[in-house]
Amino acid sequence: MNEKKSKGKPPPPPKMSPYVFTILLLGFGLWCFWDGWLNPDPDMAEYALFNQVLSAVLIPWGIWDFFNVKKKYKNK
């Protein structure tokens, strides 16, 4: 039954969503935000500045990337 399908071209590989990188940026940014600003654990205080700076970089980058991808795929 499926002989016709198997003799032709193989099916194309599944496409990855263009928002994967955006989701990763926002996810890591929110995690760093939690760890840097809201985490009450005193053992994590030595890493707070790193997480604060990283959240200030990753969250705006993720938002910028979201609108960039949205604009790119809207124009297609």
Helices and strands as residue ranges (DSSP letters): H 3-7, H 20-33, I 34-38, G 42-47, H 48-75
